[in-house]
Amino acid sequence: MSTSLIICRPSEFLRRTVQYCPTCKRRRRFSIRTAAWYGARVTCCGCGDSWADGERMERPFRRGWRAEAIEKAKADWVAAGPFNRQAWDRWFAEQMGAAEDGGAS
């Protein structure tokens, strides 16, 4: 018997914002990873906590996770740059086109 495994990793669009962090109790920079078929994952550049669909995500049970999450969020913040509406529209159209042709693009 042959078995197959398919791993799907959707394309993500990086954005950034400044908003209130419930953990830090003040306004902070946040990186946002948006995938077309999933809720956005928002991560605080100050404390490393993340939220998806309005709920705080689980914190890993391992040493050093917070420093790693902060470093990644800050790198995403820099990579996102200022919001570019044309780039967003192009990315979104590509995601919808992939859905229409069965993901072949």
Secondary structure, DSSP 8 states (H G I E B T S, - for coil): -----------EEEEEEEEEETTTTEEEEEEEEEETTEEEEEEETTT--EEETTEE----SSTTHHHHHHHHHHHHHHHH-S--HHHHHHHHHHHHHHHHTTT--
